[in-house]
Amino acid sequence: MKVKTLSRKAEDFTREKPTDLQPVARSTKPSLHPFEKAREYARALNAVKLDKHFSKPFLASLEGHVDGVCAMAKCTATLNVLATGGCDGELIQWRLSQREPSWRVRAHRGFCRGVAYSPDGRALLSCGDDKVVKLWAPAESRDVRTTYLSAHTVVDIDAHWDGELFATAGTELQIWDLARAKPTHSFAWGSGSFTRLRFNPVERSVVLGLSSDRGITLHDLRAGSALRKITTQTRANACAWNPMEAFNFVLASEDHNLYSFDMRKPDRALMVHEDHVAPVLDVDFSPTGTEFASGSYDRSVRLWGSQDGRSRQCYHTRRMQRIFCVRVSADASFVLTGSDDTNVRIWKAKPNAKLGALVPREKAKLQYSEALVERHKQLPEVRRIARKQHVPKAILKAKRAKEVMKKAAQRKDDHRRAHSKPGSVVRKSVREARIWQVEQ
């Protein structure tokens, strides 16, 4: 009896659950498994089907604003904190784990145009149409700590990664010191006012600014001057630096596309990302630098690979309106959006990801399924299912109309080239056609 008891304990030790089958040794000789490739293909097909079947990206909607959400900032020091600014001037800090506001205040008269956290997460900067920049300490009190008065309307703000400076966008791009009441530097190039700006997270002295005259300007704080200006065919609405590659950034353009650029070679885009059917209003990179998310006027959120021309996911709901702001969480697990319908929504970055603890068997199963899909992703049936995206009827109709217009423009260009003098009509690639001028 003692021998039987010991053998049962040994068997239970090799299994995770009492109901599991006992592991059996398996030979890996190819001659014994003639249908191994066919079985792997069937498993890959089932895995990609199950991924689509269990895709449920929407998690929650944070309700607290009474007007549209037009500004958003994530805290890089704490995953649980998010700040949003409304079109009525209200500023709310959210506790994401409880999905409720932890701090709120009427910050500005008019729109709250920009919000930014300090690197340590203790201070919060906000700006609005009232030409005032305010410094808050949400963890300490509801009262404003410091107020900075600007001579012009401030439409965007960003905090420096060292924590002592911040920048504002308006008629000029201004650099402020937290200890001073007036800006220390002011940059301007041309007649257009600045609409967006972002500090480079790696080369921290470089600032990227977008202006209303379709310009993209790079500034260096060490030299105290502008480096170069890129003028495009259409205006850019938002920008984001790649956190892992100091010289790459993405622009969200008015012509429904996103453009990846290398600041060292600005005369040509690295990649054109085409899928939206309306102007793209915001873009944000994930901390890994391999993916980014974008929100558009077409009421959809799309997830992209940094090297892909087409989006891998399209998120939408029936009640969601225009997407004004998008942020990817600091752990790259969630996507946060603010829209015109007063709601802040939380989405999963991976639509079929399971939230919560996983036992080792589940982890191994998921890893095996992902490896199978990655290995067979070039096969026609697997590729077709993986690329399939269900979009609203309005987006589908607009996409078809865009394809018709694109083919008509291509046909017109071919006819012009066929009936012109050889060499008089120069064909430009899509990556170069949108660049109007580069000034040093």
N, C-alpha and C positions, 0 to 999 in steps of 0.2 A: 504493500500500500504506500509506503514511503517513496518508493521509486516512481510510482505513477504520479504522485503529487508533485514531485520535483520536475518530472517531464512536462506536466501541465504548466507549471510556472515558467519554464523555459520557453514553451510555445507562446504563452501570453506575452512574454518579454519581446519576442520578435514581431508581434503584431501591435498596431496602434489601438485597435478596438477588438473586443472579444468576438465580434461577429465577422471579422475579416478572415479571408482564406489564408491558409498557411502558405508562405512563399515557397515556390518550387524552382529549382535550378533549371536554367534554360540554355540550350546550346545556341551559339551564334554562328554556326557554320552556314555559309550562303547556300550550300547544296540542300540543306534541310528546310530552307525558307524560299522557295522559288517565286512566291507572290508578295515579297516584302515591299517592293515599290508600289504595287497596286494597293496594298493595305495602307501604306503611308499616304498615298494620294486620297484615298477615301477618308482617312482620318483628318487630313488637312481640309478637305471639303466640308466635313461635318463641323470642324472647329470654326471655320470662317462663317458658316451659317449660324452656329450657336452664338458667335460674337454679335452678329446683327440682331438675332432674335432677343438676346438679353440686354441690348443697349438701352439704358434708361439714364440719359445724362442729367436731366433736371433733378435738383435736390430740394431747393427751397426758395421762397420769395420773402424778402425782408420788407415789411410794410411799416412805414413811419413818416415818409415824406408826403407832403400834400401838394407838391408840384414836381415837375420833371427833375430827374437827377442828371446834372450836367458836369459834375466833377467828382473824381474818385482818387483815393490814394491808399496804397497798401503799406503796412508797417513791416519793414524788413527785419526788425528786431523781435517781433512777436507774430506768430501765425494767426492768432485769435483776434486780431484787431484790424478794423477797416474804417476809413473815414470817407464820407460822401457829402457833397455840397449840392443844394437844390437851386432851382431857378427862382425861388422866393427868398434866397439868402440864408436859409437855414443850414447849419452844419451839424452833422450827426456822426458820432463814433459808435461803431457796432461791436458787440461781442458775438463773434460768429458761432461759437460753440453753443450758446443759448439762443442765437438767432433773434436778438433783441437789442435795442439801443442801450448803451451804457452811459452816454453823455450826449447832450444836445443843447444847442444855443442858437439864437438868431444872430448870426455873425455880421451880415452885410445888408445894406439897402439895395435891392435889385438882385441881380444874378450873383451867385457865388461861383466865380469863374475858374478858380484853381485851388487845389489842396495839395499839401506836401508834408510828409513826416521828416523829422530830423533822423540821422542814421541810428541814434540810440533809441528812438521811439518815444522819447519823453516830451518832445515839443511838436506842435502842429502849427503849420503856417497856412493861412488862407488869404485869398484876394477876391475882390469883387468890382462891380461897376461903380462903387462909391469912391474909387481911387485910394482905397485904404488897404494896407497889408497888416494883418493881425497875427500875433504870436500867442498861441494858447498852450496851456499845460493841463490837458484833460484829467490827468491823474490827481491833480492838486485842487483845482477849483474850476468854477464856471466862468470866472472873470478873465478878461483878456490880460495877458502879461505885459505886452509891449505893442504899440501901434506905430506903424510907419506910414507917413503921408507921401503919396506920389503926385507929381504934377500932371500926370495923364492917367487915363483909365488903364487898369491892369487886367489883362485877359488870361494870363497863365503864370504859374510860379513853379519853381523847382528848388529843392534844397541841395546844397553841395554835400558831397560824400564825406568831407572832413568835419562837417557840422558847424563851421564858423561863418559860412557864407550862404546866401541864397540869391537867386536871379528871378527877375520879373520880365514879362513881355508886354509891350505896349507900343507906343510911338517909337520908343527906343528899347533896346535890350540892356537892362540895367543890372549891375552886380551890387549887392548890398552886404554890409557887415552887420551882424546881429547887435554889435555894440554901438553902432552909429545910426543917426537919424536920417542921413542922406546917402544916396548911392555912391560907391567908390569908383565905379567905372560905368560908362555909357557907350554903347556901340550902335552905329547906324550905317547902313549902306543902301543908298537909293532913297526913293520917296515912299516906299511901302512901310507900313507898320508891322511889327512882329505879332504873330498869332500863337505860336507854340515855341517852346524851348525845352531842351533836355541836356543835363550834364552827362558826360561820358563816365560810366562807372569804373573804367579801367584807367584811361588817361584823364585824370580828374581835372585838368586845367582846360580841357576842350569842351566848348559849349556849341550845341547845334540849335540854330534858330530858323523858324519858318516865317516868311513874311507874306503880306497880302499881294505883293507884286510878282507872285509865283517864284520867289527866290528861296534858296536853301543856303544859309550862310554858316560857315564854320569860324568860330572865334577861339583865340588862345589867350587865357588869362595871364600867362607868364609874360607874353610880349605886349599885352594890352591892346591888341589890334585884331582885325579880321584876317583870316587866312585866305579864303576863297569864297566865291559865291556862284552857285549853280542856278541858272534860270531854266525852268521847265515849261512845257507847253500848257500844262494845267496846274492849278494851285494844289499844294499839299496841305491836308487838314491836320495830320498828326505825324509823329516820328517816334522811333524807339531805337536805342542802341542795343547791339548784341552784347550781353554781359560777359561772354567768354572770348569774343573777338573784338579787340578795342577799335578796329578800323572799319567795322561793318555796321550799317544802320538800315532801317526799313522806313519807307514813307507810305502813308495812307493818302491816296490821291483822290482828286475830284472826278477823275475819269473812270471810276469804278475799279481801279487796279491798285496793287501795292507793288513797290519797287525796292529791291535790295541794292544798296550801293556800297562801294569801297571808297572811303574818303581819300585814298591815295590815287584813285583813277576815277574821278567823278564824271568823265565824259561818256561813260557807258555804264548802264545798269548791270549788276551781276545776274539778276533774275527778275522776271515780270510775273507776278502772281495774279492770275485771272480767274475769278469765279463770281464775284459780286456783280450785281446788276444795278447798283446805285452808288452814289459817292460814299467812300469809306471815311468814317468819322473818327475812329480811334484804333490804335494798335499797341500791343504790349508783348514783350518777349518773356518767355519762361526763364527761370534761373539757369537752366542747362544750356541755353543758347541754341538748342536744336529745333525749337518750335516757337511759334508766336500765335496770338489770337487777335482777331480784328472784328470790329463792330461796324455796321453799315446803316445807311438810310433805308435800305431795303428790309429792315426789321429782322435781320439774321446775324448770328455770330458764327464765324468760321475759324477753324484751327488749321494751321499750315505747318509743314516742315520747312525749315529755313532754306532748303535746297530744292523745294518742290514748286512747280508752277501752278498746281491745282490743290485745292483744299482737301484735307482728309476727313473733316467732319463739318457738318452744318447744323447748328442748333437754332431752333425757333419754337415759339408757342403761339397759340391763337390770339392771345391778348397782348403780346409784347409789341411795342411800338418802336420808333427809331432808337437805335443804340447810340448814346452819346459818349459813353466811356466804358472801357474794358480793361480788366487787370487779371493777370495770372498770379496765383498765390505763390508765396515764397518757397513752398515745397513742390511746386509744379503739379499739384494734384487737383486743383480746382480752378475754374474760370469764373470771375465775378463781373457782372455787367450792370450798368445803370441806364435806364431808358426813359423815354418821354412819358411813360404811363405811371410814373412815381414809384416804381418798384426797383429794388436791387435784387438780382437773381444770382443764385449759386448753381454752377454746373460742374459736372465731373469732367476733368481733362481727358480721361479715358472713359468713354460712355458705358462700357460693360464692366468696369472695375467694381470689385466687391469691397464695400467698406466694412471695417471691423477686422478682428483677428482671424488668421487663416492657420489651419493645422498644416503640418508638413506635407501631408498627402495632397491637399488642395494647392499648395504652392507648387509642388512638383507637376501636378496636372496642368496648371495654368502656364507654367514655363514650357512644358512639352507642347502644348497647343500653340503658343506663340512661336516656338521654334518651327513647328510644322508649317504654319501659315507663312512665315518668313522664307522658308526653304522653297515653297511651292507658289510663291506670290506671282511668278511670271506665267504660270499656266493660265490659259484663257478663262476657264470657268471660275477659278479662285480669284483671279484679278477682277472679273466682272462683278462678283458678289462683294468683294472688298471695296470697290469703288462706288458701288451703288449708294446714292444718297436720296432720301425722300425730302423734297422741298415743297413749300406751298405753291399753289397753282399760280399765284401772281408772279412769283420768282421764275417759275418754269416758263410762263408766257413771255416775260421780259427777256429771259435768256435766249429763247428762240428768235425773238425780234432782233436781239443784238447779233446773233449769228447771221441773219439775213442781211443786216446792214454791213457787217464785216465782209461778207462775200461780195456784196455790191461794190464796196470801196476797193477790194482787191481786183475785181473785174475792171473797174474804171482805170486803175493804175496800170493794169496789163495793156489795155487799149491805148492809153497815152504813150506807153513805152513802144508799142508796136507801130504807132504812127508818128513818131518823133525821130529826129536825127540820132543815129547811134551814139550813145554816150552822153546825150544831153539830159536825160532823165536818170538820175542816180537813185538806186534803190537802197534804202536804209533799213536796218533791222529794227525790230520793235524795241530793243534795248537802247538804241541810239536815237530813234526818231523823236522821243519825248524830251530830249535834252536840247534846249534852245541855245544856251550860251554858258561858258565857264569863264569866270573872271578871277584873276589872281590878285 
